[in-house]
Amino acid sequence: MISFVKGIFYDQSNRVTKMLSDLASPQINGEIDRAFLDKTIQMLEDLNAEIQILANSGDLDIDALAPYNIIRYNTFHERLLTIELFRYLVIINYGSPEEYFKKKISRIYTEVNCMQKQPIVTTISNSQDYYWALPSYDVIAVPKGEQRNLLNLPDLYHEMGHLVYNQHEVYLKGGIEPVINQYYNDEMQRVLTEQRDPKLIPFFREKNQRWISGWIMEFTCDFIATYLVGPAYAWTNMKLTTLSSSNDRVYKDIPSHPSDEARMRGIFYILEQMGHNAEVTQLKSSWQDFLTATNNPIPANYNYIFPQRIIEHLANNVLSGCQAIGLIAYNEQIRKFGKPISKILNDAWYELFRNPAGFKGWEEERISEINGLIERR
């Protein structure tokens, strides 16, 4: 047992050493954020130092400490995996697509007046994971090849929203938490006074907790994206919903995300408050046809999970918060910049509807146009 435990720690140290060697290579792209690279090296060096301290302590030679040492190994392993996935792979895979997104995100941050540190956009995601953000590391991941597409890019603004929310949560969500808590407290009281099914009590508690721990943030990021990119975000969100509809998930929620149906209601409300009434009419018509065609089941008590008044209350808070922190809304971007990237993304959806057969060529031309915009910065 001693030989096995010592062996896996030495193997772990070897993995860290190999990563450090890779990060010291002159082949590392010079465009990678230097502070991000230096921090990654420091984290790996710190981890390796802790492994070496344990290896030199003599504890690995004591059979009685084997359970404790295995726990330590697992703890080190989790740290190593986190560094590998969210930092090392980002650096090692940094290439021309990442350079392109670095320039694009810089342009977008200028257009929307986002004063935060710009994130690293990496193409280490896959089509299944789609877009994701890690605010603690200032990283946004997109699938490989996304630099050649336009219709998914409005979701980049949602992931930017996670970074904005991470810094400005209080301004964006406002006082929504007491409103949600009061709503569910009232519903639980009604269960008692009206002698309804007692199983509704844990049901309401669970949904209350999901709102607080995850749904507020996801709704907020939807609203930020809609504020910044306009109707294009609604069309992109509907496109994503086609994937969940095949698994009967349009009305289903999970702990981290509200239902697609509720999210769309919130997006429509934001667009109406921004004055996009004609676009919302078209969107709502298409959305209703989509719901009819997919015919996903509506869960029991669904009307208690995402009441419209709470969605609208949060949406109003987010609109005020976006203005308070100085973010520039979609229409104002057009007035200020003429043809910001957000406008091109909206044009892409309308061109797809107008001339689907010619969209491929049109999209290639617009991507070249974006390249020109970001190169001129």
Buried (B, 14 or more C-beta within 10 A) or exposed (E): EEEEBBEBBBEBBEBBEEBBEEBEEEEBBEBBBEEBBEBBBEBBEEBBEBBBEBBEEEBBEEEEBBEEBBEBBEEBEEBBEBBBEBBBBBBBBBEEBBBBBBBBBEBBBBBBBBEBEBBBBBBBBEEEEBBEBBBEBBBBBBBBEBBEEBBBBBBBBBBBBBBBBBBBBEBBBBEBBEBBEEBBEEBBEEBEEEEEEEEBBEBBEBBBEBBBEBBBBBBBBBBBBBBBBBBBBBBBBBBBBEEBBEEEBBBBBEEEBBBBBBBBBBBBBBBBBBEBEEBBEBBBEBBEEBBEEBEBEEEEBBEBBBBEEBBBBBBBBBBEBBEEBEBBBBBBBBEEBEEBBBBBBBBBBBBBEEEEEEBEEBBEEBBEEBBEBBEEE
